[in-house]
Amino acid sequence: MKAINLPFYKMKLKDVSRELYLEYGWKIPPGIIDREDRNPLNFSREEWQQARRAGLNPKEIKRTFQESWAISDSRKAFAGALLSKGFVLARGDRRGFVAVDYQGEVYAIARYAGVKAKDVRKRLGDPQTLPSIEQARDQIGSDMTKRLQQHLAHAQASKQKRSAAFEFKRQRLVEDQRKERQSLEEFHRKRWDAETKERSQRLAKGLKGIWHRLTGKYEKTKRQNELDALVAFQRDRQEKDELIFKHIQQRQQLSLRQRSEIHTHELEIELLRQDIQDYRNLKTDKPSKLREEFRQTSEKASKSRKPKRIRDKNQDRGYEPEI
């Protein structure tokens, strides 16, 4: 009889509702469609980088097709639903209706939507009026090239902006360090004058000074003053050296951050240029490194998301729980 807090229970119930709609083939209300699935043409530069790193999960692809099928009742609605998620409805060579994603990969509608081929033909009609796979790839290549060129321009502008920001920080740091060294030099000068005056007052003058010379106390005080002056000089030099080393370290840290960020921007720009070239190759049906990279990334992501199985007393009942 414990009250357990269920955080984000509405979102969890929404996910359960979506799964039930897909399981029983009911028409999905627009309110529970997963809004995270978006057309890559609408990705920001950061979202494109994340998509490039993460790839695509086959289970998520099937869910996308099932959702698009469940909320549409005609070819136009189905094509629009797929397009909003980054898939172009096309005419396959032997599979009738297919969809082409933004990487140029081809997916059979019936297989990924989980419906029969005759139901697909009944709802979508004649596939001959649709663009071919080559035409769809050509359109995707053109659209993605334009979008990636925008990302490239933004990345280059961001690199220049960050370089200017680091140059401004460097100039400010140099000015602050110069002022700090001047302040330390002024402090050393004032302290040296005060200590010199204090040491000179130790030496007696007049008859007392003559007496100190005769007794040798004058020479003793003079040697002590010279020793104190040497110690003060070494102290001031050490304080100045420590400040210089501190300033050098600050400049090195700033330079290291600058090189790191500039290297990151340069790597991003290079990857965007490669992606643009890959999409140009996609239009000409040349081998694309991008598609292979996405495929490898998706396979790794799919393997990492596989549920692990544990053995416990439930095995005696004929099943293994998944976690």
VOPAVEX-246708 format. One record per residue (C-alpha): residue in one letter; chain; x, y, z negated. Coordinates in Angstrom, 3 decimals. Layout:
! VOPAVEX-246708
<r type="a" mol="A" east="X" north="Y" up="Z"/>
...
END
This chain:
! VOPAVEX-246708
<r type="m" mol="A" east="0.000" north="0.000" up="0.000"/>
<r type="k" mol="A" east="2.585" north="2.497" up="1.150"/>
<r type="a" mol="A" east="1.935" north="5.596" up="3.266"/>
<r type="i" mol="A" east="4.489" north="5.527" up="6.072"/>
<r type="n" mol="A" east="5.173" north="8.640" up="8.081"/>
<r type="l" mol="A" east="4.956" north="8.066" up="11.844"/>
<r type="p" mol="A" east="6.917" north="10.819" up="13.580"/>
<r type="f" mol="A" east="5.874" north="11.784" up="17.092"/>
<r type="y" mol="A" east="2.965" north="9.340" up="16.906"/>
<r type="k" mol="A" east="1.038" north="11.168" up="19.632"/>
<r type="m" mol="A" east="3.891" north="10.728" up="22.098"/>
<r type="k" mol="A" east="4.163" north="7.040" up="21.167"/>
<r type="l" mol="A" east="0.423" north="6.530" up="21.629"/>
<r type="k" mol="A" east="0.700" north="8.260" up="24.993"/>
<r type="d" mol="A" east="3.409" north="5.778" up="26.061"/>
<r type="v" mol="A" east="1.233" north="2.848" up="24.937"/>
<r type="s" mol="A" east="-1.731" north="4.259" up="26.872"/>
<r type="r" mol="A" east="0.395" north="4.593" up="30.000"/>
<r type="e" mol="A" east="1.524" north="0.973" up="29.731"/>
<r type="l" mol="A" east="-2.086" north="-0.234" up="29.301"/>
<r type="y" mol="A" east="-3.235" north="1.714" up="32.352"/>
<r type="l" mol="A" east="-0.431" north="0.196" up="34.429"/>
<r type="e" mol="A" east="-0.999" north="-3.313" up="33.064"/>
<r type="y" mol="A" east="-4.698" north="-3.393" up="33.940"/>
<r type="g" mol="A" east="-4.425" north="-1.362" up="37.136"/>
<r type="w" mol="A" east="-6.664" north="1.473" up="35.958"/>
<r type="k" mol="A" east="-6.496" north="4.932" up="37.441"/>
<r type="i" mol="A" east="-4.102" north="7.001" up="35.345"/>
<r type="p" mol="A" east="-5.291" north="10.436" up="34.168"/>
<r type="p" mol="A" east="-2.831" north="13.191" up="35.093"/>
<r type="g" mol="A" east="-2.340" north="14.038" up="31.424"/>
<r type="i" mol="A" east="-0.403" north="10.884" up="30.563"/>
<r type="i" mol="A" east="1.877" north="10.714" up="33.601"/>
<r type="d" mol="A" east="5.536" north="10.860" up="32.645"/>
<r type="r" mol="A" east="6.613" north="14.434" up="33.333"/>
<r type="e" mol="A" east="10.310" north="13.568" up="33.133"/>
<r type="d" mol="A" east="10.198" north="11.995" up="36.603"/>
<r type="r" mol="A" east="10.916" north="14.880" up="38.913"/>
<r type="n" mol="A" east="11.938" north="15.477" up="42.484"/>
<r type="p" mol="A" east="15.739" north="15.820" up="42.680"/>
<r type="l" mol="A" east="15.182" north="18.814" up="44.964"/>
<r type="n" mol="A" east="13.957" north="20.604" up="41.832"/>
<r type="f" mol="A" east="16.891" north="19.507" up="39.672"/>
<r type="s" mol="A" east="19.036" north="22.159" up="38.105"/>
<r type="r" mol="A" east="22.813" north="21.836" up="38.428"/>
<r type="e" mol="A" east="23.035" north="20.269" up="34.942"/>
<r type="e" mol="A" east="20.190" north="17.834" up="35.722"/>
<r type="w" mol="A" east="21.909" north="16.784" up="38.954"/>
<r type="q" mol="A" east="25.122" north="16.037" up="37.044"/>
<r type="q" mol="A" east="23.170" north="13.975" up="34.518"/>
<r type="a" mol="A" east="21.364" north="12.061" up="37.280"/>
<r type="r" mol="A" east="24.692" north="11.388" up="38.985"/>
<r type="r" mol="A" east="26.134" north="9.965" up="35.756"/>
<r type="a" mol="A" east="23.064" north="7.949" up="34.721"/>
<r type="g" mol="A" east="21.897" north="6.545" up="38.059"/>
<r type="l" mol="A" east="18.450" north="4.958" up="38.304"/>
<r type="n" mol="A" east="16.904" north="2.238" up="36.182"/>
<r type="p" mol="A" east="14.986" north="-0.394" up="38.245"/>
<r type="k" mol="A" east="12.293" north="-0.571" up="35.563"/>
<r type="e" mol="A" east="11.792" north="3.191" up="35.741"/>
<r type="i" mol="A" east="11.570" north="2.992" up="39.541"/>
<r type="k" mol="A" east="8.817" north="0.377" up="39.320"/>
<r type="r" mol="A" east="6.960" north="2.446" up="36.739"/>
<r type="t" mol="A" east="7.176" north="5.460" up="39.041"/>
<r type="f" mol="A" east="5.680" north="3.492" up="41.944"/>
<r type="q" mol="A" east="2.960" north="2.012" up="39.746"/>
<r type="e" mol="A" east="1.991" north="5.396" up="38.351"/>
<r type="s" mol="A" east="1.912" north="6.955" up="41.821"/>
<r type="w" mol="A" east="-0.249" north="4.083" up="43.090"/>
<r type="a" mol="A" east="-2.619" north="4.270" up="40.125"/>
<r type="i" mol="A" east="-3.351" north="7.988" up="40.444"/>
<r type="s" mol="A" east="-3.849" north="8.035" up="44.230"/>
<r type="d" mol="A" east="-6.740" north="6.876" up="46.373"/>
<r type="s" mol="A" east="-5.409" north="7.737" up="49.836"/>
<r type="r" mol="A" east="-2.200" north="7.896" up="51.827"/>
<r type="k" mol="A" east="-1.936" north="11.660" up="51.396"/>
<r type="a" mol="A" east="-2.317" north="11.447" up="47.626"/>
<r type="f" mol="A" east="0.141" north="8.544" up="47.356"/>
<r type="a" mol="A" east="2.728" north="10.261" up="49.563"/>
<r type="g" mol="A" east="2.372" north="13.452" up="47.533"/>
<r type="a" mol="A" east="2.758" north="11.568" up="44.244"/>
<r type="l" mol="A" east="5.892" north="9.824" up="45.509"/>
<r type="l" mol="A" east="7.325" north="13.043" up="46.902"/>
<r type="s" mol="A" east="6.920" north="14.752" up="43.541"/>
<r type="k" mol="A" east="9.173" north="12.031" up="42.089"/>
<r type="g" mol="A" east="11.782" north="12.227" up="44.866"/>
<r type="f" mol="A" east="10.576" north="9.447" up="47.212"/>
<r type="v" mol="A" east="9.560" north="9.856" up="50.855"/>
<r type="l" mol="A" east="6.906" north="7.522" up="52.271"/>
<r type="a" mol="A" east="8.165" north="5.984" up="55.514"/>
<r type="r" mol="A" east="7.627" north="3.218" up="58.083"/>
<r type="g" mol="A" east="9.718" north="0.122" up="57.513"/>
<r type="d" mol="A" east="11.118" north="-2.174" up="60.154"/>
<r type="r" mol="A" east="9.445" north="-5.356" up="58.908"/>
<r type="r" mol="A" east="7.966" north="-4.453" up="55.556"/>
<r type="g" mol="A" east="5.333" north="-2.027" up="56.807"/>
<r type="f" mol="A" east="5.299" north="0.714" up="54.210"/>
<r type="v" mol="A" east="8.485" north="1.680" up="52.375"/>
<r type="a" mol="A" east="9.767" north="4.605" up="50.366"/>
<r type="v" mol="A" east="13.195" north="6.241" up="50.668"/>
<r type="d" mol="A" east="14.741" north="7.899" up="47.623"/>
<r type="y" mol="A" east="17.154" north="10.839" up="47.504"/>
<r type="q" mol="A" east="20.121" north="8.444" up="47.707"/>
<r type="g" mol="A" east="18.874" north="6.919" up="50.959"/>
<r type="e" mol="A" east="17.855" north="3.623" up="49.321"/>
<r type="v" mol="A" east="14.759" north="1.869" up="50.706"/>
<r type="y" mol="A" east="12.020" north="0.346" up="48.514"/>
<r type="a" mol="A" east="9.124" north="-1.864" up="49.599"/>
<r type="i" mol="A" east="5.847" north="-0.305" up="48.435"/>
<r type="a" mol="A" east="4.013" north="-3.569" up="47.733"/>
<r type="r" mol="A" east="6.876" north="-5.021" up="45.715"/>
<r type="y" mol="A" east="7.615" north="-2.018" up="43.533"/>
<r type="a" mol="A" east="3.983" north="-0.936" up="43.068"/>
<r type="g" mol="A" east="3.027" north="-4.477" up="42.097"/>
<r type="v" mol="A" east="0.156" north="-4.789" up="44.601"/>
<r type="k" mol="A" east="-0.604" north="-7.034" up="47.570"/>
<r type="a" mol="A" east="0.487" north="-6.061" up="51.065"/>
<r type="k" mol="A" east="-3.103" north="-6.157" up="52.346"/>
<r type="d" mol="A" east="-4.153" north="-3.692" up="49.614"/>
<r type="v" mol="A" east="-1.342" north="-1.397" up="50.690"/>
<r type="r" mol="A" east="-2.454" north="-1.524" up="54.322"/>
<r type="k" mol="A" east="-6.066" north="-0.974" up="53.297"/>
<r type="r" mol="A" east="-5.280" north="2.188" up="51.341"/>
<r type="l" mol="A" east="-2.462" north="3.646" up="53.455"/>
<r type="g" mol="A" east="-3.710" north="2.709" up="56.939"/>
<r type="d" mol="A" east="-1.484" north="2.486" up="60.013"/>
<r type="p" mol="A" east="2.255" north="2.831" up="59.207"/>
<r type="q" mol="A" east="3.118" north="3.845" up="62.794"/>
<r type="t" mol="A" east="2.141" north="7.452" up="62.081"/>
<r type="l" mol="A" east="4.757" north="7.697" up="59.326"/>
<r type="p" mol="A" east="8.384" north="8.719" up="59.911"/>
<r type="s" mol="A" east="10.908" north="5.932" up="60.316"/>
<r type="i" mol="A" east="13.580" north="5.185" up="57.732"/>
<r type="e" mol="A" east="16.177" north="7.034" up="59.824"/>
<r type="q" mol="A" east="13.908" north="10.074" up="60.140"/>
<r type="a" mol="A" east="13.202" north="10.037" up="56.398"/>
<r type="r" mol="A" east="16.911" north="9.831" up="55.607"/>
<r type="d" mol="A" east="17.586" north="12.660" up="58.022"/>
<r type="q" mol="A" east="15.015" north="14.853" up="56.254"/>
<r type="i" mol="A" east="16.324" north="13.888" up="52.821"/>
<r type="g" mol="A" east="19.895" north="14.586" up="53.946"/>
<r type="s" mol="A" east="18.934" north="18.052" up="55.208"/>
<r type="d" mol="A" east="16.932" north="18.966" up="52.095"/>
<r type="m" mol="A" east="19.506" north="17.626" up="49.635"/>
<r type="t" mol="A" east="22.374" north="19.288" up="51.528"/>
<r type="k" mol="A" east="20.671" north="22.670" up="51.180"/>
<r type="r" mol="A" east="19.960" north="22.053" up="47.508"/>
<r type="l" mol="A" east="23.499" north="20.890" up="46.759"/>
<r type="q" mol="A" east="24.922" north="23.877" up="48.603"/>
<r type="q" mol="A" east="22.969" north="26.046" up="46.174"/>
<r type="h" mol="A" east="24.434" north="24.047" up="43.268"/>
<r type="l" mol="A" east="27.897" north="24.462" up="44.810"/>
<r type="a" mol="A" east="27.498" north="28.221" up="45.122"/>
<r type="h" mol="A" east="26.256" north="28.382" up="41.541"/>
<r type="a" mol="A" east="29.199" north="26.269" up="40.320"/>
<r type="q" mol="A" east="31.710" north="28.477" up="42.145"/>
<r type="a" mol="A" east="30.106" north="31.621" up="40.732"/>
<r type="s" mol="A" east="30.128" north="30.039" up="37.272"/>
<r type="k" mol="A" east="33.823" north="29.226" up="37.646"/>
<r type="q" mol="A" east="34.647" north="32.821" up="38.607"/>
<r type="k" mol="A" east="32.509" north="34.119" up="35.760"/>
<r type="r" mol="A" east="34.226" north="31.876" up="33.231"/>
<r type="s" mol="A" east="37.656" north="32.833" up="34.604"/>
<r type="a" mol="A" east="36.794" north="36.516" up="34.215"/>
<r type="a" mol="A" east="35.496" north="35.843" up="30.698"/>
<r type="f" mol="A" east="38.717" north="34.093" up="29.723"/>
<r type="e" mol="A" east="40.794" north="36.913" up="31.196"/>
<r type="f" mol="A" east="38.786" north="39.390" up="29.135"/>
<r type="k" mol="A" east="39.325" north="37.264" up="26.015"/>
<r type="r" mol="A" east="43.054" north="37.077" up="26.763"/>
<r type="q" mol="A" east="43.335" north="40.855" up="27.095"/>
<r type="r" mol="A" east="41.383" north="41.384" up="23.887"/>
<r type="l" mol="A" east="43.586" north="38.846" up="22.120"/>
<r type="v" mol="A" east="46.750" north="40.567" up="23.354"/>
<r type="e" mol="A" east="45.467" north="43.951" up="22.145"/>
<r type="d" mol="A" east="44.454" north="42.552" up="18.752"/>
<r type="q" mol="A" east="47.807" north="40.819" up="18.332"/>
<r type="r" mol="A" east="49.689" north="43.965" up="19.306"/>
<r type="k" mol="A" east="47.747" north="45.970" up="16.714"/>
<r type="e" mol="A" east="48.371" north="43.281" up="14.111"/>
<r type="r" mol="A" east="52.129" north="43.359" up="14.765"/>
<r type="q" mol="A" east="52.157" north="47.153" up="14.581"/>
<r type="s" mol="A" east="50.268" north="47.031" up="11.281"/>
<r type="l" mol="A" east="52.761" north="44.508" up="9.891"/>
<r type="e" mol="A" east="55.734" north="46.651" up="11.029"/>
<r type="e" mol="A" east="54.204" north="49.721" up="9.393"/>
<r type="f" mol="A" east="53.584" north="47.765" up="6.206"/>
<r type="h" mol="A" east="57.184" north="46.481" up="6.230"/>
<r type="r" mol="A" east="58.554" north="50.002" up="6.754"/>
<r type="k" mol="A" east="56.583" north="51.458" up="3.858"/>
<r type="r" mol="A" east="57.465" north="48.561" up="1.564"/>
<r type="w" mol="A" east="61.150" north="48.757" up="2.541"/>
<r type="d" mol="A" east="61.272" north="52.483" up="1.790"/>
<r type="a" mol="A" east="59.590" north="51.943" up="-1.587"/>
<r type="e" mol="A" east="61.912" north="49.072" up="-2.516"/>
<r type="t" mol="A" east="64.997" north="51.018" up="-1.327"/>
<r type="k" mol="A" east="63.979" north="53.929" up="-3.515"/>
<r type="e" mol="A" east="63.468" north="51.585" up="-6.451"/>
<r type="r" mol="A" east="66.916" north="50.023" up="-5.946"/>
<r type="s" mol="A" east="68.619" north="53.418" up="-5.655"/>
<r type="q" mol="A" east="67.081" north="54.466" up="-8.986"/>
<r type="r" mol="A" east="68.866" north="51.592" up="-10.699"/>
<r type="l" mol="A" east="72.207" north="53.345" up="-10.077"/>
<r type="a" mol="A" east="72.875" north="55.875" up="-12.821"/>
<r type="k" mol="A" east="74.096" north="59.381" up="-11.963"/>
<r type="g" mol="A" east="76.136" north="62.030" up="-13.725"/>
<r type="l" mol="A" east="78.102" north="61.154" up="-16.858"/>
<r type="k" mol="A" east="76.122" north="57.949" up="-17.269"/>
<r type="g" mol="A" east="77.074" north="56.970" up="-13.733"/>
<r type="i" mol="A" east="80.762" north="57.624" up="-14.468"/>
<r type="w" mol="A" east="80.490" north="55.510" up="-17.603"/>
<r type="h" mol="A" east="78.872" north="52.670" up="-15.607"/>
<r type="r" mol="A" east="81.699" north="52.830" up="-13.091"/>
<r type="l" mol="A" east="84.276" north="52.602" up="-15.829"/>
<r type="t" mol="A" east="82.526" north="49.664" up="-17.506"/>
<r type="g" mol="A" east="81.837" north="47.832" up="-14.199"/>
<r type="k" mol="A" east="78.048" north="47.965" up="-14.621"/>
<r type="y" mol="A" east="77.763" north="50.117" up="-11.517"/>
<r type="e" mol="A" east="79.361" north="47.459" up="-9.297"/>
<r type="k" mol="A" east="77.177" north="44.766" up="-10.844"/>
<r type="t" mol="A" east="74.007" north="46.774" up="-10.177"/>
<r type="k" mol="A" east="75.202" north="47.535" up="-6.650"/>
<r type="r" mol="A" east="75.741" north="43.830" up="-5.870"/>
<r type="q" mol="A" east="72.285" north="43.048" up="-7.297"/>
<r type="n" mol="A" east="70.756" north="45.744" up="-5.054"/>
<r type="e" mol="A" east="72.537" north="44.299" up="-2.006"/>
<r type="l" mol="A" east="71.263" north="40.813" up="-2.865"/>
<r type="d" mol="A" east="67.704" north="42.098" up="-3.361"/>
<r type="a" mol="A" east="67.895" north="43.958" up="-0.036"/>
<r type="l" mol="A" east="69.031" north="40.762" up="1.736"/>
<r type="v" mol="A" east="66.181" north="38.775" up="0.181"/>
<r type="a" mol="A" east="63.695" north="41.488" up="1.184"/>
<r type="f" mol="A" east="65.083" north="41.519" up="4.732"/>
<r type="q" mol="A" east="64.740" north="37.720" up="5.041"/>
<r type="r" mol="A" east="61.221" north="37.900" up="3.577"/>
<r type="d" mol="A" east="60.161" north="40.508" up="6.150"/>
<r type="r" mol="A" east="61.717" north="38.506" up="8.985"/>
<r type="q" mol="A" east="59.906" north="35.331" up="7.857"/>
<r type="e" mol="A" east="56.569" north="37.158" up="7.685"/>
<r type="k" mol="A" east="57.147" north="38.543" up="11.184"/>
<r type="d" mol="A" east="58.143" north="35.112" up="12.535"/>
<r type="e" mol="A" east="55.054" north="33.506" up="11.009"/>
<r type="l" mol="A" east="52.872" north="36.131" up="12.645"/>
<r type="i" mol="A" east="54.588" north="35.619" up="16.014"/>
<r type="f" mol="A" east="54.151" north="31.824" up="15.807"/>
<r type="k" mol="A" east="50.501" north="32.327" up="14.851"/>
<r type="h" mol="A" east="49.976" north="34.572" up="17.879"/>
<r type="i" mol="A" east="51.709" north="32.082" up="20.180"/>
<r type="q" mol="A" east="49.457" north="29.300" up="18.880"/>
<r type="q" mol="A" east="46.357" north="31.418" up="19.438"/>
<r type="r" mol="A" east="47.383" north="32.152" up="23.027"/>
<r type="q" mol="A" east="48.172" north="28.489" up="23.659"/>
<r type="q" mol="A" east="44.764" north="27.411" up="22.335"/>
<r type="l" mol="A" east="43.008" north="29.970" up="24.520"/>
<r type="s" mol="A" east="45.053" north="28.894" up="27.542"/>
<r type="l" mol="A" east="44.275" north="25.230" up="26.829"/>
<r type="r" mol="A" east="40.533" north="25.918" up="26.652"/>
<r type="q" mol="A" east="40.753" north="27.931" up="29.850"/>
<r type="r" mol="A" east="42.592" north="25.174" up="31.723"/>
<r type="s" mol="A" east="40.153" north="22.570" up="30.420"/>
<r type="e" mol="A" east="37.068" north="24.514" up="31.500"/>
<r type="i" mol="A" east="38.537" north="25.493" up="34.859"/>
<r type="h" mol="A" east="39.498" north="21.862" up="35.486"/>
<r type="t" mol="A" east="35.938" north="20.791" up="34.647"/>
<r type="h" mol="A" east="34.513" north="23.365" up="37.059"/>
<r type="e" mol="A" east="36.968" north="22.359" up="39.784"/>
<r type="l" mol="A" east="36.048" north="18.687" up="39.332"/>
<r type="e" mol="A" east="32.348" north="19.533" up="39.511"/>
<r type="i" mol="A" east="32.890" north="21.603" up="42.663"/>
<r type="e" mol="A" east="34.851" north="18.755" up="44.250"/>
<r type="l" mol="A" east="32.097" north="16.240" up="43.411"/>
<r type="l" mol="A" east="29.441" north="18.555" up="44.835"/>
<r type="r" mol="A" east="31.433" north="18.906" up="48.033"/>
<r type="q" mol="A" east="31.705" north="15.126" up="48.249"/>
<r type="d" mol="A" east="27.948" north="14.799" up="47.655"/>
<r type="i" mol="A" east="27.225" north="17.320" up="50.418"/>
<r type="q" mol="A" east="29.464" north="15.389" up="52.800"/>
<r type="d" mol="A" east="27.779" north="12.122" up="51.794"/>
<r type="y" mol="A" east="24.357" north="13.563" up="52.568"/>
<r type="r" mol="A" east="25.654" north="14.753" up="55.926"/>
<r type="n" mol="A" east="26.850" north="11.208" up="56.524"/>
<r type="l" mol="A" east="23.412" north="9.986" up="55.451"/>
<r type="k" mol="A" east="21.889" north="11.995" up="58.299"/>
<r type="t" mol="A" east="24.260" north="10.372" up="60.782"/>
<r type="d" mol="A" east="23.815" north="6.904" up="59.175"/>
<r type="k" mol="A" east="27.495" north="6.709" up="58.225"/>
<r type="p" mol="A" east="28.579" north="4.810" up="55.086"/>
<r type="s" mol="A" east="27.945" north="6.939" up="52.018"/>
<r type="k" mol="A" east="30.096" north="6.813" up="48.909"/>
<r type="l" mol="A" east="27.309" north="8.496" up="46.971"/>
<r type="r" mol="A" east="24.889" north="5.619" up="47.490"/>
<r type="e" mol="A" east="27.475" north="3.079" up="46.349"/>
<r type="e" mol="A" east="28.338" north="5.168" up="43.277"/>
<r type="f" mol="A" east="24.657" north="5.515" up="42.360"/>
<r type="r" mol="A" east="24.145" north="1.791" up="42.868"/>
<r type="q" mol="A" east="27.066" north="0.870" up="40.615"/>
<r type="t" mol="A" east="25.983" north="3.374" up="37.969"/>
<r type="s" mol="A" east="22.402" north="2.080" up="38.068"/>
<r type="e" mol="A" east="23.570" north="-1.528" up="37.675"/>
<r type="k" mol="A" east="25.681" north="-0.605" up="34.659"/>
<r type="a" mol="A" east="22.806" north="1.372" up="33.132"/>
<r type="s" mol="A" east="20.404" north="-1.511" up="33.758"/>
<r type="k" mol="A" east="22.719" north="-4.020" up="32.065"/>
<r type="s" mol="A" east="23.241" north="-1.741" up="29.078"/>
<r type="r" mol="A" east="19.471" north="-1.396" up="28.615"/>
<r type="k" mol="A" east="18.751" north="-5.152" up="28.567"/>
<r type="p" mol="A" east="17.131" north="-6.157" up="25.234"/>
<r type="k" mol="A" east="19.173" north="-8.299" up="22.904"/>
<r type="r" mol="A" east="17.717" north="-11.497" up="21.480"/>
<r type="i" mol="A" east="18.127" north="-12.740" up="17.921"/>
<r type="r" mol="A" east="17.461" north="-16.109" up="16.434"/>
<r type="d" mol="A" east="15.343" north="-16.440" up="13.303"/>
<r type="k" mol="A" east="12.562" north="-18.489" up="11.811"/>
<r type="n" mol="A" east="10.179" north="-17.340" up="14.569"/>
<r type="q" mol="A" east="11.959" north="-19.713" up="16.961"/>
<r type="d" mol="A" east="10.126" north="-22.571" up="15.276"/>
<r type="r" mol="A" east="6.920" north="-21.075" up="16.627"/>
<r type="g" mol="A" east="8.149" north="-21.242" up="20.204"/>
<r type="y" mol="A" east="9.288" north="-17.701" up="20.888"/>
<r type="e" mol="A" east="12.136" north="-15.299" up="20.253"/>
<r type="p" mol="A" east="11.451" north="-11.715" up="19.234"/>
<r type="e" mol="A" east="13.053" north="-8.975" up="21.330"/>
<r type="i" mol="A" east="14.668" north="-5.946" up="19.760"/>
END
